[in-house]
Amino acid sequence: MIEKSVHRDHEAANLLACLEDLYRNELMGEEERLELRDRIKWIRRKVETTAETVDTHFSGLERMDG
């Protein structure tokens, strides 16, 4: 379960890096750039939310070991 989640997070981080590079370096129309920026923000939020959830879970386990 954790390995699948880590793999999925790694893929999302790679996708995010590629999209950010595309946003910075490609010539595109304003509407296309805005859509890409929205997609980048959405993926970034998903990755950050997943990381926070995992951190919260493990911090709870540390308190239980106490």
N, C-alpha and C positions, 0 to 999 in steps of 0.2 A: 504494500500500500504506500509506504513512505517513498520507496524507490520510484514508483510510478509518478507520484507527486513531484519529486525532485526532477525527474526527467521532463515532465510537463512544464515545470518552472524554467528549466534550462532552455527548452524550446521557445517558450514565450520571451525569455530574455534575449535569445538570438534573433527572433523575429522583431522585437522592439529595436534592437541595435540596427538591423537592416533597414527598417522603416525610418528611423531617425537619420540614418545616412542618406537615404533616398530623399527625405524632406530637405536636408541641408544642401544636397549637391545636384539634384535633378532640376532641369527646367520644366515647369509645368504651369498650367493656368491657375488663377487665384482660387477658383472653386475646387479644383482638384487638390490644391495645397491645403485648403481648409478641411476637406474631407479626410485627407491623410493625417493632419494634425489632430483631428477628433479621434481617429482610430488609434493614434499613438497614445493620446491621453487615456483612452478606455483601457488599452492593454496595460499601460503603466499602473493604473489603479488596480487592475486585477492582480498583477504581480505583487504590488505592495500589500494588498489585502491578504493574499495568500501567505506572504512572509510574516505579516503581523499575526495571523492565525496560528501559524506554526510556532512562532516565538511565544505566544501566549500559552499554547499547549505545553511547551517544554518548561516554561517558567513555573507552571502549575505543578508539573512533575517534580521539579527541584524542591518546591515547598513541601511536597508530600514526603520526600526523602529526609528532610529536615534536620 
